Amino acid sequence: MDTARIQFQRDFYHLLLRLGTANVDLRSILGEALNLVVGISDAKQGYVEVLDSDDNCVYQSFSVSNTEIKNLQKSISTGIIAEAMSTAESILTSSALIDPRFQSLESVQRLNIEAVLCIPFGGKTTRGVLYLQGDRGFRSNAEKIRLDTELFSLHVSPLLDQLLIDQELRSESDPLSALRRKFKLEGIIGHSHKLFDLLNSAMMIAPLEVSTLLLGETGTGKTQLARLIHQNSKRSGHP
């Protein structure tokens, strides 16, 4: 693995850590993530978008005009992006102009779209897409970072869900009420913001396939916290 890709992976996952912190600027994080991907892949254009359950949109673009942004946003329901989001599978094509799936699309012909990498992602309350476009030589670079980008998208989805919950909680008198509605938090009493911060971080960890080390003195609730993480994970039905 070359040095550039190692640095790309490091910077990508550093963004994940920052996304899990309080008061994060989602638009800024999306912009940094897009710049990283464009830089390593040598894409000519890039677009990333996140939608919540009410279709409120946050997006960032690279070398894309306002008109092209509108076209991309329309393609959430039709075209290459729609295909990726409906199948929940990434699309990588050397040339949309000769790809049987897309060659008949009016936008592909009009915009002369060649190589494309399109990666969908989504949590329980959010969905989004990363769209990169380049010339035919772009495909070889896109193939190299496809797995890294898919892994990032997999992990970013639950964090985006939590970010929206965080914003909702901050506006409520009981900081834990939205968490209680969304997760299994039986046995938890208290309403402090410090408890919210702790449980919010724990619920970010719960859906991830990672090992977790809980540190603290005896009697501080490590066992109960570990139980909550397990109950809200994909492994909840197993030891």
Summary of the structure (lengths in Angstrom):
residues: 239
radius of gyration: 19.9
end to end distance: 35.9
largest distance: 66.1
contacts: 696
relative contact order: 0.11
helix: 49%
strand: 14%
